[in-house]
Amino acid sequence: MEAVSVAADSVASRVVAANGVEFHLLEIGAGPLVLCLHGFPDHARSFVPLMRRLAAAGYRVVAPNLRGFWPTGPAPDGCYLPWATGGDAVALVQGLGVEKAAALVGHDWGAAAAYAAARTAPERFARLVAMSVPEGGRVGAAMVADPVQQKRSWYMYFFQMPIAEAALAHHDFALVDRLWEDWSPGYALPAEAREDLKAMFRQPGVPSQLLAYYRQAFSPVTARPEWTERSSALRGPITVPTLYLHGRDDGCIGPEVSDGMEASFAAGLTREVIEGGHFLQLERPDLVADRILAFLEA
């Protein structure tokens, strides 16, 4: 598969304060707002090819680095759960001077944040697009009952261990290379993009901050009962029309895990399994853009 450059020429970078966090973000285009949220092990620059396509179609496209993902700082309250990152997305819409975004696009952990944002403030988003991580407890259920998904998700269990920071950093974050190779078979992340990504991981404190996404999702947060309460509130149907895209060759989460998602989307769900692996916005930016634009313009 052809490698895609993520050089950010013509894409502006700036800082926007929202929800107690100073977000470093990328921005291009003019028109209705499309807000793009990345996942792990990733950052905002992976959205650049998709951002260019959407901007060319008449949208203002913004991709922040999520809390904990340098150069955005750590979570001010120490929380990396979806209710917090979803709150960031809601606050960013207002911080960007918009009452309602045309679309919220989330990939991986960004998808989890997008689901939370759509549940807590549906009035802020006209459309929702999620990629590569199904809604709700489907991933957790598969990790309990599906041996194939248990094998795919080995890293989630490993990240709970005290040695995970050292293992992640070993040999200049070789584990990051392995995850990209396993999750997107047949795709080679360009050398420049790989170096940009690892530059983020090398920053002091960043590995622990990013592992906290997994550790807090797995472990009861007894020290902060309000976190548990806010997580428990993220129930009920999503009332924003939604497009869900999953790569046929995704080595992180099998596309079959998204079966049955329709029941959670009261305003309708369009679910498609398309060519590609886990990092669809980089592997298949034109195909993803075509699907998103058709959904937004329907």
Backbone as CSV, one residue per row, in Angstrom:
resi,resn,N_x,N_y,N_z,CA_x,CA_y,CA_z,C_x,C_y,C_z
1,MET,0.849,-1.182,0.000,0.000,0.000,0.000,0.888,1.238,0.000
2,GLU,0.528,2.266,-0.773,1.361,3.451,-0.907,1.361,4.257,0.380
3,ALA,2.558,4.674,0.801,2.680,5.507,1.987,2.163,6.909,1.692
4,VAL,1.571,7.538,2.697,1.017,8.877,2.557,1.833,9.828,3.408
5,SER,2.288,10.921,2.840,3.032,11.921,3.597,2.086,12.692,4.495
6,VAL,2.553,13.034,5.683,1.741,13.851,6.573,2.415,15.194,6.828
7,ALA,3.253,15.647,5.900,3.834,16.973,6.034,2.716,18.001,6.141
8,ALA,2.850,18.919,7.095,1.727,19.792,7.447,1.804,21.163,6.781
9,ASP,2.488,21.309,5.614,2.486,22.578,4.918,1.060,22.903,4.513
10,SER,0.707,24.190,4.617,-0.636,24.718,4.356,-1.602,24.435,5.500
11,VAL,-1.179,23.717,6.489,-2.000,23.478,7.672,-1.433,24.330,8.809
12,ALA,-2.266,25.190,9.386,-1.819,26.084,10.451,-1.854,25.371,11.793
13,SER,-0.997,25.797,12.702,-1.014,25.278,14.071,-1.211,26.436,15.038
14,ARG,-1.978,26.191,16.083,-2.187,27.210,17.107,-2.624,26.555,18.399
15,VAL,-2.814,27.363,19.419,-3.194,26.877,20.740,-4.547,27.466,21.104
16,VAL,-5.442,26.613,21.592,-6.766,27.045,22.037,-7.004,26.492,23.430
17,ALA,-7.376,27.350,24.353,-7.681,26.929,25.720,-9.135,26.486,25.810
18,ALA,-9.347,25.313,26.395,-10.700,24.776,26.551,-10.703,23.756,27.678
19,ASN,-11.695,23.829,28.539,-11.879,22.831,29.600,-10.652,22.720,30.513
20,GLY,-9.950,23.830,30.719,-8.788,23.832,31.590,-7.516,23.314,30.957
21,VAL,-7.531,23.064,29.641,-6.375,22.518,28.923,-6.025,23.458,27.775
22,GLU,-4.729,23.656,27.533,-4.293,24.401,26.354,-3.983,23.396,25.240
23,PHE,-4.883,23.329,24.277,-4.766,22.341,23.211,-3.936,22.897,22.056
24,HIS,-2.905,22.155,21.667,-2.168,22.447,20.453,-2.887,21.727,19.316
25,LEU,-3.291,22.486,18.311,-4.124,21.898,17.272,-3.662,22.329,15.889
26,LEU,-4.105,21.564,14.905,-3.888,21.855,13.492,-5.213,22.307,12.893
27,GLU,-5.135,23.220,11.921,-6.362,23.780,11.352,-6.143,24.124,9.885
28,ILE,-7.160,23.877,9.077,-7.119,24.216,7.661,-8.542,24.439,7.175
29,GLY,-8.692,25.354,6.214,-9.970,25.532,5.557,-10.882,26.548,6.207
30,ALA,-12.000,26.801,5.528,-13.023,27.723,6.004,-14.380,27.129,5.697
31,GLY,-15.328,27.382,6.598,-16.666,26.836,6.421,-17.149,26.167,7.687
32,PRO,-18.131,25.283,7.590,-18.614,24.565,8.772,-17.492,23.751,9.422
33,LEU,-17.512,23.686,10.741,-16.433,23.050,11.493,-16.544,21.530,11.492
34,VAL,-15.420,20.869,11.209,-15.262,19.434,11.427,-14.118,19.262,12.416
35,LEU,-14.414,18.679,13.559,-13.426,18.489,14.625,-12.984,17.031,14.635
36,CYS,-11.661,16.784,14.528,-11.114,15.433,14.396,-10.295,15.070,15.627
37,LEU,-10.602,13.933,16.235,-9.934,13.486,17.459,-9.172,12.191,17.178
38,HIS,-7.879,12.186,17.475,-7.017,11.036,17.191,-7.031,10.034,18.341
39,GLY,-6.263,8.943,18.175,-6.165,7.914,19.203,-4.728,7.622,19.580
40,PHE,-4.459,6.361,19.930,-3.154,5.897,20.406,-2.687,4.734,19.516
41,PRO,-1.377,4.605,19.265,-0.303,5.565,19.539,-0.188,6.514,18.359
42,ASP,-0.747,7.689,18.484,-0.971,8.557,17.344,-0.990,10.002,17.822
43,HIS,-1.204,10.917,16.887,-1.357,12.324,17.232,-2.097,13.021,16.089
44,ALA,-2.295,14.328,16.239,-3.163,15.053,15.323,-2.656,15.036,13.891
45,ARG,-1.341,14.969,13.693,-0.788,15.065,12.338,-1.259,13.936,11.419
46,SER,-1.670,12.822,11.979,-2.140,11.735,11.126,-3.432,12.081,10.390
47,PHE,-4.113,13.128,10.838,-5.340,13.540,10.155,-5.082,14.455,8.965
48,VAL,-3.834,14.911,8.768,-3.566,15.939,7.761,-4.066,15.563,6.362
49,PRO,-3.792,14.359,5.835,-4.315,14.050,4.493,-5.840,14.143,4.416
50,LEU,-6.524,13.644,5.425,-7.986,13.730,5.454,-8.436,15.176,5.614
51,MET,-7.731,15.933,6.447,-8.077,17.338,6.661,-8.032,18.114,5.359
52,ARG,-7.020,17.859,4.549,-6.885,18.575,3.278,-8.068,18.277,2.352
53,ARG,-8.480,17.021,2.306,-9.607,16.650,1.452,-10.887,17.326,1.916
54,LEU,-11.138,17.328,3.219,-12.358,17.935,3.735,-12.332,19.450,3.564
55,ALA,-11.155,20.051,3.759,-11.036,21.496,3.574,-11.295,21.883,2.117
56,ALA,-10.801,21.074,1.185,-11.019,21.346,-0.234,-12.496,21.276,-0.598
57,ALA,-13.271,20.544,0.203,-14.709,20.418,-0.042,-15.516,21.510,0.657
58,GLY,-14.825,22.443,1.335,-15.530,23.584,1.911,-15.732,23.547,3.405
59,TYR,-14.903,22.794,4.116,-15.032,22.707,5.564,-13.814,23.297,6.265
60,ARG,-14.041,23.814,7.453,-12.966,24.204,8.372,-12.673,22.979,9.230
61,VAL,-11.457,22.468,9.136,-11.133,21.201,9.788,-10.062,21.442,10.843
62,VAL,-10.334,20.975,12.049,-9.447,21.183,13.197,-9.151,19.836,13.838
63,ALA,-7.862,19.598,14.130,-7.446,18.364,14.800,-6.542,18.726,15.976
64,PRO,-7.032,18.592,17.202,-6.184,18.863,18.367,-5.386,17.634,18.776
65,ASN,-4.257,17.855,19.416,-3.616,16.783,20.172,-4.375,16.649,21.485
66,LEU,-4.839,15.447,21.789,-5.648,15.234,22.981,-4.846,15.481,24.251
67,ARG,-5.532,15.637,25.361,-4.866,15.851,26.649,-3.857,14.731,26.897
68,GLY,-2.659,15.138,27.316,-1.594,14.183,27.568,-0.708,13.904,26.381
69,PHE,-1.170,14.238,25.180,-0.410,14.013,23.958,0.354,15.301,23.615
70,TRP,1.644,15.325,23.943,2.473,16.505,23.693,2.337,16.964,22.239
71,PRO,2.305,18.294,22.001,2.583,19.387,22.937,1.406,19.853,23.776
72,THR,0.215,19.293,23.596,-0.838,19.538,24.581,-0.379,18.978,25.920
73,GLY,-0.691,19.678,26.991,-0.213,19.277,28.307,-1.011,18.146,28.921
74,PRO,-0.608,17.725,30.121,-1.321,16.652,30.818,-2.692,17.106,31.291
75,ALA,-3.517,16.133,31.646,-4.843,16.444,32.174,-4.714,17.234,33.477
76,PRO,-5.352,18.388,33.605,-5.213,19.175,34.832,-5.768,18.472,36.065
77,ASP,-6.750,17.603,35.857,-7.335,16.842,36.964,-6.815,15.411,37.007
78,GLY,-5.885,15.072,36.128,-5.333,13.720,36.100,-6.202,12.693,35.427
79,CYS,-7.337,13.114,34.853,-8.299,12.157,34.302,-8.156,12.036,32.790
80,TYR,-8.139,10.763,32.326,-8.050,10.471,30.895,-9.209,9.580,30.435
81,LEU,-10.267,9.550,31.196,-11.430,8.746,30.837,-12.254,9.440,29.753
82,PRO,-13.071,8.682,29.018,-13.819,9.286,27.903,-14.727,10.441,28.297
83,TRP,-15.274,10.434,29.516,-16.131,11.565,29.862,-15.323,12.867,29.878
84,ALA,-14.029,12.773,30.256,-13.179,13.962,30.295,-12.747,14.390,28.900
85,THR,-12.309,13.431,28.071,-11.892,13.785,26.717,-13.095,14.196,25.856
86,GLY,-14.253,13.601,26.136,-15.463,14.049,25.463,-15.831,15.468,25.871
87,GLY,-15.636,15.790,27.152,-15.854,17.160,27.609,-14.914,18.137,26.931
88,ASP,-13.688,17.691,26.677,-12.746,18.536,25.939,-13.285,18.867,24.551
89,ALA,-13.841,17.850,23.875,-14.363,18.073,22.526,-15.505,19.083,22.537
90,VAL,-16.391,18.964,23.511,-17.503,19.911,23.626,-16.980,21.319,23.872
91,ALA,-16.014,21.441,24.778,-15.458,22.756,25.099,-14.685,23.348,23.929
92,LEU,-14.035,22.494,23.135,-13.281,22.990,21.983,-14.198,23.611,20.936
93,VAL,-15.378,23.047,20.745,-16.308,23.633,19.781,-16.581,25.086,20.158
94,GLN,-16.879,25.315,21.413,-17.132,26.679,21.879,-15.851,27.512,21.812
95,GLY,-14.722,26.915,22.199,-13.456,27.637,22.163,-13.047,28.048,20.763
96,LEU,-13.541,27.335,19.760,-13.261,27.662,18.367,-14.277,28.641,17.791
97,GLY,-15.176,29.138,18.664,-16.117,30.166,18.256,-17.307,29.667,17.483
98,VAL,-17.698,28.413,17.717,-18.786,27.800,16.957,-19.848,27.289,17.929
99,GLU,-21.100,27.477,17.565,-22.188,26.954,18.392,-22.409,25.464,18.152
100,LYS,-22.268,25.052,16.880,-22.535,23.662,16.529,-21.599,23.240,15.412
101,ALA,-20.886,22.132,15.612,-19.984,21.618,14.588,-20.769,20.814,13.562
102,ALA,-20.329,20.883,12.310,-20.949,20.072,11.275,-20.712,18.595,11.528
103,ALA,-19.534,18.269,12.104,-19.231,16.868,12.390,-18.140,16.771,13.438
104,LEU,-18.239,15.743,14.229,-17.186,15.329,15.147,-16.683,13.986,14.650
105,VAL,-15.378,13.916,14.324,-14.764,12.702,13.783,-13.798,12.159,14.827
106,GLY,-13.989,10.909,15.241,-13.126,10.324,16.253,-12.557,8.994,15.811
107,HIS,-11.262,8.816,16.036,-10.589,7.556,15.723,-9.971,6.973,16.978
108,ASP,-10.172,5.666,17.228,-9.555,4.985,18.365,-10.016,5.664,19.663
109,TRP,-9.093,6.104,20.534,-9.531,6.806,21.746,-10.341,8.048,21.403
110,GLY,-10.058,8.640,20.253,-10.867,9.764,19.812,-12.305,9.369,19.544
111,ALA,-12.530,8.125,19.109,-13.897,7.642,18.928,-14.607,7.532,20.271
112,ALA,-13.900,7.016,21.289,-14.499,6.929,22.624,-14.865,8.318,23.140
113,ALA,-13.983,9.295,22.907,-14.283,10.670,23.304,-15.479,11.209,22.533
114,ALA,-15.561,10.880,21.247,-16.661,11.377,20.416,-18.003,10.810,20.868
115,TYR,-18.028,9.523,21.207,-19.278,8.947,21.730,-19.712,9.679,23.006
116,ALA,-18.755,9.940,23.890,-19.082,10.627,25.142,-19.580,12.037,24.871
117,ALA,-18.924,12.753,23.963,-19.340,14.116,23.642,-20.740,14.139,23.056
118,ALA,-21.040,13.190,22.167,-22.358,13.140,21.543,-23.451,12.824,22.557
119,ARG,-23.095,12.076,23.593,-24.086,11.771,24.632,-24.314,12.956,25.568
120,THR,-23.251,13.664,25.904,-23.376,14.736,26.892,-23.862,16.047,26.282
121,ALA,-23.549,16.309,25.015,-23.946,17.573,24.395,-24.320,17.358,22.931
122,PRO,-25.381,16.603,22.656,-25.746,16.313,21.261,-26.072,17.557,20.457
123,GLU,-26.470,18.613,21.144,-26.817,19.849,20.439,-25.609,20.529,19.806
124,ARG,-24.406,20.107,20.178,-23.183,20.724,19.655,-22.691,20.089,18.350
125,PHE,-23.315,18.979,17.928,-22.789,18.247,16.771,-23.934,17.837,15.848
126,ALA,-23.814,18.226,14.574,-24.833,17.830,13.603,-24.656,16.386,13.168
127,ARG,-23.417,15.916,13.081,-23.120,14.557,12.662,-21.955,14.009,13.490
128,LEU,-21.905,12.709,13.621,-20.826,12.017,14.319,-20.235,10.975,13.372
129,VAL,-18.896,10.934,13.305,-18.188,9.924,12.527,-17.193,9.252,13.462
130,ALA,-17.257,7.927,13.573,-16.332,7.181,14.426,-15.626,6.132,13.585
131,MET,-14.379,5.878,13.954,-13.590,4.909,13.201,-12.825,3.979,14.137
132,SER,-12.895,2.701,13.842,-11.981,1.672,14.361,-12.224,1.214,15.791
133,VAL,-13.052,1.903,16.562,-13.400,1.457,17.912,-14.913,1.515,18.060
134,PRO,-15.573,0.375,18.241,-17.030,0.360,18.363,-17.511,1.075,19.610
135,GLU,-18.778,1.407,19.608,-19.403,2.096,20.728,-19.644,1.161,21.904
136,GLY,-19.615,1.767,23.085,-20.065,1.087,24.297,-19.146,-0.008,24.769
137,GLY,-19.756,-1.035,25.344,-18.987,-2.096,25.966,-18.624,-3.238,25.054
138,ARG,-18.703,-3.044,23.750,-18.460,-4.164,22.837,-17.023,-4.649,22.868
139,VAL,-16.082,-3.715,22.992,-14.683,-4.125,23.056,-14.427,-4.887,24.349
140,GLY,-14.936,-4.373,25.464,-14.756,-5.053,26.744,-15.375,-6.437,26.752
141,ALA,-16.569,-6.560,26.171,-17.225,-7.862,26.121,-16.423,-8.844,25.281
142,ALA,-15.866,-8.361,24.159,-15.055,-9.240,23.311,-13.781,-9.662,24.019
143,MET,-13.218,-8.778,24.826,-12.001,-9.116,25.559,-12.265,-10.159,26.642
144,VAL,-13.487,-10.225,27.107,-13.857,-11.233,28.110,-14.159,-12.580,27.456
145,ALA,-14.848,-12.563,26.313,-15.410,-13.797,25.770,-14.807,-14.282,24.466
146,ASP,-14.054,-13.437,23.760,-13.572,-13.786,22.424,-12.060,-14.004,22.455
147,PRO,-11.592,-15.256,22.326,-10.147,-15.511,22.369,-9.363,-14.776,21.284
148,VAL,-9.986,-14.572,20.125,-9.291,-13.861,19.051,-9.048,-12.407,19.445
149,GLN,-10.076,-11.755,20.002,-9.902,-10.370,20.431,-8.997,-10.273,21.656
150,GLN,-9.026,-11.275,22.517,-8.104,-11.285,23.649,-6.660,-11.251,23.174
151,LYS,-6.380,-11.992,22.123,-5.021,-12.003,21.574,-4.679,-10.656,20.960
152,ARG,-5.627,-10.062,20.238,-5.378,-8.746,19.650,-5.130,-7.694,20.727
153,SER,-5.794,-7.834,21.848,-5.764,-6.805,22.893,-4.722,-7.061,23.970
154,TRP,-3.720,-7.880,23.681,-2.709,-8.209,24.683,-2.068,-6.967,25.286
155,TYR,-1.876,-5.930,24.477,-1.184,-4.723,24.937,-1.968,-4.003,26.038
156,MET,-3.310,-4.105,25.988,-4.121,-3.461,27.026,-3.851,-4.063,28.390
157,TYR,-3.741,-5.406,28.435,-3.399,-6.065,29.694,-1.978,-5.705,30.112
158,PHE,-1.068,-5.695,29.158,0.335,-5.414,29.450,0.514,-4.002,29.997
159,PHE,-0.282,-3.049,29.486,-0.133,-1.669,29.917,-0.529,-1.454,31.380
160,GLN,-1.175,-2.442,31.997,-1.514,-2.318,33.416,-0.307,-2.580,34.317
161,MET,0.738,-3.152,33.776,1.883,-3.574,34.574,2.832,-2.400,34.848
162,PRO,3.519,-2.432,36.020,4.455,-1.347,36.343,5.601,-1.206,35.351
163,ILE,5.955,-2.287,34.662,7.083,-2.228,33.732,6.688,-1.673,32.370
164,ALA,5.432,-1.302,32.184,4.961,-0.899,30.859,5.674,0.344,30.346
165,GLU,5.941,1.336,31.218,6.631,2.540,30.761,8.002,2.198,30.198
166,ALA,8.752,1.359,30.919,10.089,0.982,30.461,10.013,0.187,29.160
167,ALA,9.048,-0.711,29.066,8.911,-1.517,27.851,8.507,-0.651,26.661
168,LEU,7.643,0.326,26.915,7.216,1.209,25.840,8.397,2.022,25.300
169,ALA,9.261,2.489,26.205,10.385,3.340,25.800,11.572,2.548,25.256
170,HIS,11.600,1.233,25.485,12.755,0.420,25.116,13.071,0.515,23.630
171,HIS,14.353,0.640,23.332,14.851,0.669,21.950,14.125,1.736,21.141
172,ASP,14.073,2.943,21.715,13.448,4.100,21.073,12.008,3.809,20.647
173,PHE,11.238,3.292,21.593,9.804,3.080,21.403,9.511,2.123,20.246
174,ALA,10.269,1.040,20.225,10.045,0.014,19.202,8.647,-0.590,19.309
175,LEU,8.075,-0.572,20.506,6.724,-1.111,20.675,5.713,-0.312,19.867
176,VAL,5.932,0.976,19.734,5.049,1.800,18.903,5.103,1.319,17.457
177,ASP,6.313,1.037,16.965,6.457,0.492,15.609,5.687,-0.814,15.465
178,ARG,5.808,-1.664,16.462,5.151,-2.973,16.385,3.633,-2.818,16.337
179,LEU,3.094,-1.928,17.154,1.643,-1.750,17.165,1.149,-1.246,15.815
180,TRP,1.840,-0.286,15.235,1.427,0.201,13.914,1.492,-0.914,12.875
181,GLU,2.537,-1.713,12.922,2.681,-2.804,11.950,1.609,-3.868,12.143
182,ASP,1.305,-4.210,13.396,0.292,-5.220,13.677,-1.112,-4.720,13.341
183,TRP,-1.364,-3.467,13.628,-2.724,-2.949,13.486,-3.065,-2.556,12.053
184,SER,-2.062,-2.145,11.290,-2.283,-1.768,9.897,-1.350,-2.566,8.994
185,PRO,-1.597,-3.869,8.870,-0.717,-4.701,8.040,-0.735,-4.223,6.593
186,GLY,0.460,-4.185,5.999,0.566,-3.743,4.619,0.763,-2.259,4.450
187,TYR,0.691,-1.514,5.553,0.911,-0.064,5.481,2.222,0.276,6.176
188,ALA,3.029,1.122,5.553,4.295,1.544,6.140,4.224,3.026,6.465
189,LEU,4.308,3.364,7.747,4.322,4.755,8.155,5.613,5.401,7.651
190,PRO,5.530,6.504,6.891,6.745,7.137,6.360,7.716,7.515,7.469
191,ALA,9.016,7.520,7.127,10.061,7.754,8.130,9.877,9.089,8.846
192,GLU,9.539,10.143,8.109,9.363,11.457,8.730,8.209,11.434,9.724
193,ALA,7.114,10.791,9.337,5.957,10.712,10.231,6.277,9.862,11.455
194,ARG,7.043,8.803,11.282,7.435,7.950,12.406,8.296,8.740,13.397
195,GLU,9.208,9.548,12.889,10.059,10.354,13.759,9.238,11.403,14.501
196,ASP,8.278,12.047,13.819,7.402,13.015,14.483,6.638,12.370,15.634
197,LEU,6.138,11.170,15.390,5.373,10.466,16.411,6.247,10.122,17.608
198,LYS,7.446,9.620,17.341,8.320,9.237,18.447,8.846,10.452,19.210
199,ALA,8.974,11.588,18.529,9.375,12.809,19.227,8.376,13.154,20.320
200,MET,7.102,12.888,20.070,6.092,13.104,21.095,6.303,12.159,22.272
201,PHE,6.513,10.883,21.994,6.672,9.898,23.055,7.910,10.158,23.910
202,ARG,8.934,10.795,23.326,10.171,11.032,24.067,10.056,12.157,25.092
203,GLN,9.007,12.925,25.045,8.869,14.047,25.966,8.636,13.544,27.396
204,PRO,9.237,14.204,28.390,9.090,13.758,29.776,7.621,13.668,30.198
205,GLY,7.280,12.552,30.811,5.933,12.361,31.339,4.922,11.827,30.362
206,VAL,5.195,11.934,29.075,4.192,11.551,28.079,3.848,10.062,28.126
207,PRO,4.829,9.129,28.201,4.437,7.715,28.250,3.467,7.387,29.377
208,SER,3.715,7.919,30.567,2.817,7.642,31.695,1.446,8.246,31.466
209,GLN,1.404,9.448,30.888,0.123,10.082,30.614,-0.700,9.269,29.622
210,LEU,-0.051,8.751,28.593,-0.797,8.012,27.574,-1.211,6.636,28.077
211,LEU,-0.369,6.000,28.885,-0.760,4.720,29.474,-1.939,4.887,30.427
212,ALA,-2.088,6.090,30.980,-3.206,6.332,31.900,-4.553,6.152,31.212
213,TYR,-4.629,6.371,29.905,-5.880,6.124,29.185,-6.328,4.676,29.403
214,TYR,-5.373,3.737,29.329,-5.689,2.314,29.479,-5.842,1.923,30.944
215,ARG,-4.996,2.455,31.790,-5.036,2.070,33.200,-6.315,2.548,33.870
216,GLN,-6.745,3.758,33.571,-7.971,4.250,34.178,-9.201,3.550,33.616
217,ALA,-9.145,3.140,32.362,-10.281,2.423,31.772,-10.453,1.041,32.381
218,PHE,-9.351,0.432,32.848,-9.386,-0.918,33.381,-9.603,-0.973,34.889
219,SER,-9.203,0.071,35.599,-9.165,-0.007,37.060,-10.203,0.914,37.686
220,PRO,-10.879,0.456,38.744,-11.792,1.340,39.472,-11.035,2.541,40.028
221,VAL,-11.615,3.708,39.880,-10.956,4.923,40.346,-11.521,5.263,41.718
222,THR,-11.072,4.526,42.728,-11.646,4.680,44.061,-11.307,6.024,44.686
223,ALA,-10.186,6.646,44.279,-9.796,7.925,44.869,-10.649,9.078,44.349
224,ARG,-11.277,8.890,43.239,-12.096,9.947,42.649,-13.484,9.392,42.318
225,PRO,-14.341,9.284,43.297,-15.662,8.698,43.025,-16.458,9.476,41.989
226,GLU,-16.187,10.789,41.860,-16.935,11.562,40.867,-16.589,11.135,39.447
227,TRP,-15.382,10.600,39.253,-15.027,10.100,37.924,-15.909,8.905,37.560
228,THR,-16.091,8.009,38.529,-16.934,6.842,38.293,-18.370,7.262,38.020
229,GLU,-18.843,8.262,38.766,-20.209,8.740,38.568,-20.383,9.317,37.166
230,ARG,-19.413,10.075,36.718,-19.519,10.684,35.391,-19.423,9.627,34.295
231,SER,-18.606,8.623,34.512,-18.529,7.530,33.540,-19.844,6.775,33.476
232,SER,-20.459,6.547,34.630,-21.723,5.820,34.684,-22.844,6.584,33.986
233,ALA,-22.706,7.910,33.913,-23.747,8.726,33.282,-23.733,8.616,31.763
234,LEU,-22.669,8.047,31.206,-22.556,7.943,29.746,-23.290,6.708,29.245
235,ARG,-24.581,6.708,29.436,-25.426,5.597,29.013,-26.587,6.135,28.199
236,GLY,-27.354,5.230,27.643,-28.473,5.645,26.823,-28.066,5.814,25.381
237,PRO,-29.050,6.004,24.513,-28.770,6.073,23.075,-28.060,7.364,22.682
238,ILE,-27.324,7.307,21.586,-26.727,8.490,20.982,-27.741,9.054,19.994
239,THR,-28.031,10.346,20.118,-29.101,10.958,19.328,-28.563,11.823,18.196
240,VAL,-27.308,11.614,17.829,-26.690,12.314,16.694,-26.524,11.305,15.556
241,PRO,-26.973,11.625,14.345,-26.767,10.693,13.219,-25.289,10.347,13.074
242,THR,-25.007,9.057,12.878,-23.623,8.583,12.991,-23.217,7.710,11.809
243,LEU,-21.967,7.918,11.385,-21.301,7.052,10.414,-20.181,6.328,11.146
244,TYR,-20.114,5.005,10.990,-19.038,4.236,11.600,-18.269,3.487,10.517
245,LEU,-16.930,3.654,10.521,-16.057,3.011,9.551,-15.063,2.112,10.276
246,HIS,-14.875,0.893,9.738,-13.923,-0.046,10.336,-13.145,-0.727,9.213
247,GLY,-11.842,-0.847,9.396,-11.001,-1.478,8.386,-11.154,-2.992,8.375
248,ARG,-11.252,-3.534,7.201,-11.426,-4.978,7.051,-10.245,-5.751,7.626
249,ASP,-9.037,-5.171,7.556,-7.826,-5.847,8.012,-7.297,-5.271,9.318
250,ASP,-8.157,-4.669,10.099,-7.750,-4.064,11.376,-7.191,-5.131,12.312
251,GLY,-5.920,-4.966,12.701,-5.295,-5.922,13.601,-5.419,-5.570,15.059
252,CYS,-6.074,-4.459,15.366,-6.284,-4.040,16.756,-7.629,-4.531,17.278
253,ILE,-8.675,-4.213,16.545,-10.037,-4.636,16.891,-10.670,-5.193,15.628
254,GLY,-11.146,-6.413,15.703,-11.762,-7.026,14.530,-13.052,-6.320,14.149
255,PRO,-13.335,-6.176,12.849,-14.563,-5.496,12.438,-15.826,-6.160,12.956
256,GLU,-15.743,-7.472,13.235,-16.929,-8.172,13.743,-17.341,-7.685,15.132
257,VAL,-16.426,-7.055,15.857,-16.758,-6.544,17.195,-17.801,-5.432,17.102
258,SER,-17.887,-4.770,15.964,-18.863,-3.689,15.807,-20.246,-4.186,15.409
259,ASP,-20.412,-5.485,15.220,-21.735,-6.019,14.889,-22.734,-5.677,15.989
260,GLY,-23.929,-5.240,15.593,-24.979,-4.957,16.561,-24.950,-3.574,17.160
261,MET,-24.103,-2.692,16.655,-24.020,-1.337,17.195,-25.291,-0.526,16.975
262,GLU,-26.071,-0.895,15.987,-27.188,-0.054,15.568,-28.143,0.288,16.716
263,ALA,-28.287,-0.614,17.676,-29.247,-0.398,18.758,-28.909,0.806,19.624
264,SER,-27.663,1.260,19.592,-27.252,2.374,20.453,-27.440,3.742,19.812
265,PHE,-27.943,3.784,18.576,-27.984,5.040,17.834,-29.421,5.371,17.441
266,ALA,-30.054,6.195,18.264,-31.470,6.500,18.065,-31.723,7.307,16.806
267,ALA,-30.724,8.075,16.353,-30.897,8.894,15.154,-30.365,8.213,13.905
268,GLY,-29.996,6.960,14.013,-29.537,6.201,12.866,-28.040,6.023,12.821
269,LEU,-27.620,4.849,12.340,-26.207,4.518,12.189,-25.982,3.923,10.807
270,THR,-24.980,4.469,10.106,-24.480,3.870,8.875,-23.145,3.224,9.213
271,ARG,-23.074,1.913,9.135,-21.846,1.194,9.507,-21.275,0.533,8.264
272,GLU,-19.982,0.805,7.996,-19.335,0.237,6.813,-17.988,-0.367,7.183
273,VAL,-17.733,-1.548,6.668,-16.402,-2.150,6.740,-15.738,-1.880,5.398
274,ILE,-14.607,-1.158,5.431,-13.955,-0.728,4.202,-12.539,-1.281,4.130
275,GLU,-11.919,-1.137,2.983,-10.552,-1.612,2.802,-9.605,-0.822,3.693
276,GLY,-8.709,-1.549,4.387,-7.719,-0.886,5.222,-7.570,-1.567,6.563
277,GLY,-6.630,-1.052,7.348,-6.380,-1.564,8.688,-6.942,-0.628,9.738
278,HIS,-6.166,-0.407,10.786,-6.671,0.372,11.924,-6.615,1.872,11.680
279,PHE,-5.532,2.365,11.070,-5.332,3.807,10.917,-5.888,4.268,9.571
280,LEU,-7.198,4.221,9.450,-7.855,4.458,8.172,-7.608,5.855,7.621
281,GLN,-7.531,6.860,8.489,-7.380,8.230,8.013,-6.047,8.448,7.305
282,LEU,-5.051,7.601,7.593,-3.767,7.673,6.903,-3.678,6.671,5.749
283,GLU,-4.194,5.487,5.977,-4.101,4.442,4.953,-4.986,4.732,3.743
284,ARG,-6.200,5.186,4.023,-7.200,5.366,2.962,-7.869,6.744,3.081
285,PRO,-7.084,7.825,3.050,-7.686,9.153,3.268,-8.731,9.531,2.231
286,ASP,-8.522,9.160,0.968,-9.502,9.509,-0.057,-10.801,8.736,0.127
287,LEU,-10.687,7.453,0.416,-11.878,6.648,0.635,-12.644,7.125,1.863
288,VAL,-11.928,7.404,2.942,-12.574,7.900,4.157,-13.222,9.257,3.893
289,ALA,-12.516,10.144,3.196,-13.085,11.453,2.885,-14.350,11.323,2.045
290,ASP,-14.334,10.439,1.059,-15.520,10.238,0.228,-16.710,9.796,1.068
291,ARG,-16.467,8.867,1.987,-17.561,8.382,2.838,-18.076,9.494,3.763
292,ILE,-17.164,10.262,4.342,-17.572,11.319,5.253,-18.334,12.407,4.506
293,LEU,-17.822,12.834,3.345,-18.481,13.909,2.600,-19.871,13.480,2.123
294,ALA,-19.990,12.243,1.686,-21.316,11.758,1.280,-22.282,11.762,2.463
295,PHE,-21.761,11.400,3.625,-22.598,11.383,4.834,-23.001,12.788,5.248
296,LEU,-22.066,13.744,5.192,-22.368,15.105,5.598,-23.311,15.793,4.617
297,GLU,-23.210,15.430,3.363,-24.003,16.124,2.340,-25.321,15.434,2.030
298,ALA,-25.576,14.283,2.651,-26.813,13.559,2.381,-28.006,14.363,2.864
